[in-house]
Structures are given as structure tokens and as C-alpha cells.
Amino acid sequence: MSSCSMLGGGSSLSNNPAVAAQQQQVEYLEQELKEAERYKEEAEQREKAAKDRLSAAKHELKALEAQAKARGN
């Protein structure tokens, strides 16, 4: 990869077809990364919610087991 002083100069496409194609590829991949990060965040939130539900269910199970034991069942 060669460096160029035009990098970072905004999203305008160059007159050079190879440069323009690479700029488009970079923009596409940046958008793909943003989407993947959004999916990751959503998955992490679903994971946390699932862990919270599991913890609550385990807590309720322990309480029910304690009640059953106290009643002699």
C-alpha cells in the first residue's frame, strides 16, 4: 500500500479510477464495521438480559426449594 497526501481529505472521489475504487472499498468496509459493531452491541445487551433472567430464575428456584423443604416436601 502506498501513502498519499490526499488520504483523509474527505469522501470526495479521485479522478484516478484505482484510487476512486479503493476509496469506495474503504467506505464500504467502514460502513460494514459500523454495522458489525452495532450487532455486537445488540448481542451483548441480549446476553446481559439472558444472564439476568437466568439469575432471577435460579434465585426463584432456590426460594421455592427452601419453601418446599420448610414444609417437609
N, C-alpha and C positions, 0 to 999 in steps of 0.2 A: 504494500500500500504506500503510495507516495503522499507526502503532505502538500497542502496547497493553502495559500494565504486567503483563499475565498471561503474556506470552511468556516462555519459559524456565521456566515453573512446573511442569515435568514433562510427562508424557504424558497427563494426565487430559483428557478431552474436555469442552469447554464446553457449557453448556445452549443456547447460540446455535447453530442449525444451520449457519449460514455459517461461523462460527469452527470448529466441530467438523469440518466438511468440509475446511476449509483445513488444520487440524491433521493430519487423516488424509492429505491430499495431501503435506504436508511429510514426514511419517513414511514414506510410500511412497517418495518421492524420495530420502530419506536412505538407505533400505534399498537402493534401486536404485544409488545412488552407491557404497555399500559393496561391492555385488556387482561393479560395473564395476571398482572398484579391485582387487578380488581377481582378476578376469580379467586385468587389466593385469599384475599381479604374476606370474601364471602364464605369461602370454605372454612377459614379459621373461625369465623363467627358461628357457623353451623356446628363446628366441632365443639366450641365452648358451650353452646346451648345443649348439645347432646350430653356432654360431660356433666353439666348442671342437672339435667333431667335424670341421668343415671345416679348421681349422688343423692338426689332427692328420693328416688325410688329405693335405693339401698337404705337410706335413713328411715323411710316409712316401713320397710321390711323389718328392720331391727326393732322398731317400735311395736309392730304387730307381733313379732316373735316374743318380745318381752311381755306383752299383754297376755298372749296365749300361755306362756309359762306361768305367769302370776295366777291365772285362772285354773291352772293344773291340767291344761290340754296337752 
